[in-house]
Amino acid sequence: MEREIKGFDKSVDSAWMHFIAYLLMRLIKGDYSRTILVEYVDGVERDEPAAWIQLSRRGETYIALGSVWLAPDLAESVAELPGYHLDHGRLVAADDVPGRLVHSTVRAFRDVMGAPHPAFLEVVGVDPNKERSFRSPYVEQDRPPF
């Protein structure tokens, strides 16, 4: 049983490392004019929208903006991660090292917001005509009509 738990933990850690690499490559190689939205989709019905963090870049500066409705205690905890701070109650980060920003962003979802696996995160904005979801990894899906 203990070996099975360790194997499961290794599998989850591996999934998080793949997710970090996925976000990093999309941020570095992405179009300067586009943003990447990472949203926590745990399937729980709530009155408020899901927590999200938006990543983009301006020249050689990589930027993150957090959702304005993130609970204040969660926002304060995320603001303690490298690169992040609160600006009038909103999470903001700017860094010239994209890996540090992506790593802090993933830690925000995993360690602060409690996402147990990247399968609970939706990534939008990688391709204007497609959506990629880590609930079904590595599979391009048609964007639903709005």
Summary of the structure (lengths in Angstrom):
residues: 146
radius of gyration: 15.3
end to end distance: 46.4
largest distance: 49.9
contacts: 397
relative contact order: 0.17
helix: 37%
strand: 29%
